[in-house]
Amino acid sequence: MIDNERLTLTVKEAAARLGISKNLAYELAKRGELPGVIKLGEKRIMVSRVQLEHLLQGRVDVNDQ
């Protein structure tokens, strides 16, 4: 990993990488179906870059969360 590469993505950034809408990404996060969701406080939601990359590589089964 490059030092200046962030470990997390916003939900909007994760949605763009997945090719889905931001609203759908938030809904999946809320339902626990988006891997790597990190809740910070009551409102802030981030997504683990590593977990998202694993999903995109087929190495994560969203049903196993």
NUPA-950860 format. One record per residue: x, y, z negated of N, C-alpha, C in turn. Coordinates in steps of 0.001 Angstrom, whole numbers, padded with zeros to 6 digits, always signed. Last residue first. Layout:
<pts>
XYZXYZXYZ/...
</pts>
This chain:
<pts>
-021230-012345-006490-020925-011240-007408-021645-011378-008704/-021746-014078-004445-020979-014581-005580-020688-013514-006635/-022911-012857-002310-023792-013607-003197-023078-014130-004439/-020883-011827-000774-021639-010893-001610-022586-011608-002560/-017844-013231-000606-019246-013601-000410-020060-012713-001345/-014939-012245+001007-015820-012010-000140-017216-012437+000247/-013520-012463+003297-012971-013140+002133-013803-012939+000877/-013967-011098+005651-014722-012325+005411-014254-013097+004207/-012868-008683+005969-012074-009811+006464-012773-011150+006238/-014674-007104+004666-014549-006948+006111-013743-008078+006753/-014143-007927+002036-015461-008156+002634-015361-008107+004155/-011537-006939+001763-011781-008383+001678-013127-008743+002297/-012083-004200+001908-011261-004828+002949-011448-006344+002946/-013514-003929-000486-014174-003649+000790-013405-004285+001940/-011528-004533-002350-012714-005382-002260-013453-005173-000946/-009737-002377-001822-009311-003769-001657-010513-004689-001488/-011246-000103-002481-010767-000277-001117-010394-001745-000855/-014083-000046-004461-012702-000513-004379-012320-000753-002920/-016032+002820-004549-015925+001453-004047-014446+001106-003940/-017934+004760-006945-016812+004581-006031-016783+003112-005614/-020279+006988-008125-020055+005603-007709-018914+005601-006705/-021553+009054-010633-020463+008846-009679-020275+007357-009411/-023562+009140-012629-023875+009456-011243-022800+009062-010237/-022727+008460-015196-024094+008132-014802-024345+008286-013313/-019384+007144-015062-020427+007967-015650-021794+007535-015158/-018717+005390-012385-018025+006333-013255-019067+007301-013811/-018716+002166-011208-019575+003256-011676-018794+004100-012674/-017650+000606-008425-017149+001100-009707-018017+002288-010095/-017982-002183-006361-018590-000953-006856-018057-000638-008255/-017107-004492-005061-016137-003503-005493-016704-002207-006013/-019697-005231-002673-018539-005614-003487-017677-004415-003879/-023007-004706-002919-021843-004107-002282-020634-004415-003155/-025094-005592-004393-024770-006352-003196-023609-005758-002403/-026340-004327-006487-025203-005196-006790-024762-006018-005604/-028252-002457-005972-028712-003843-006113-027580-004809-006445/-026639-000185-005669-027620-000232-006755-028087-001656-007035/-025300-000858-003316-024551-000678-004565-025481-000805-005766/-027445-000839-001519-026705-002083-001753-025910-002008-003051/-028088+001911-001681-029071+000903-002070-028384-000431-002363/-025757+003072-000657-026162+003356-002037-027167+002318-002535/-025901+002008+001953-024759+001677+001092-025092+001939-000373/-028227+003244+002884-028198+001788+002731-027048+001370+001815/-027327+005923+002901-028457+005524+002056-028496+004016+001826/-025307+005858+004818-024956+006167+003437-026075+005713+002497/-025641+003119+007143-025954+004454+006654-025516+004614+005202/-022774+001294+008403-024138+001377+007894-024390+002802+007407/-020169+000555+008944-021067+000861+010057-022528+000882+009647/-018240+000245+007078-019137-000891+007307-020071-000675+008492/-017072+002734+007075-016247+001575+007434-017096+000347+007751/-019270+004251+006202-018706+004485+007532-017858+003302+007984/-019560+003272+003601-020637+003087+004580-020103+003251+005994/-017211+004224+002451-017421+002778+002569-018494+002482+003610/-017745+006977+002527-016604+006434+003271-016746+004931+003487/-019993+007037+000798-020103+007527+002178-018966+006983+003050/-018881+006199-001564-019893+005352-000937-020065+005751+000527/-015324+006717-001441-016675+007144-001798-017651+006181-001125/-012848+004356-002466-013529+005125-001431-014836+005640-002008/-009676+003826-004120-011133+003795-004033-011624+004659-002884/-007021+004195-003946-007478+002844-004269-008980+002701-004142/-005493+006164-001355-006372+006030-002515-006807+004578-002697/-002165+006515-000466-003435+005880-000103-004269+005660-001364/+000335+007350-001105-000702+008370-001054-002058+007813-000623/+001858+004942-001015+001647+005650-002277+000519+006669-002237/+000502+002233+000779+001215+003491+000819+000869+004279-000433/+000836-001170+000000+000000+000000+000000+000885+001238+000000/
</pts>
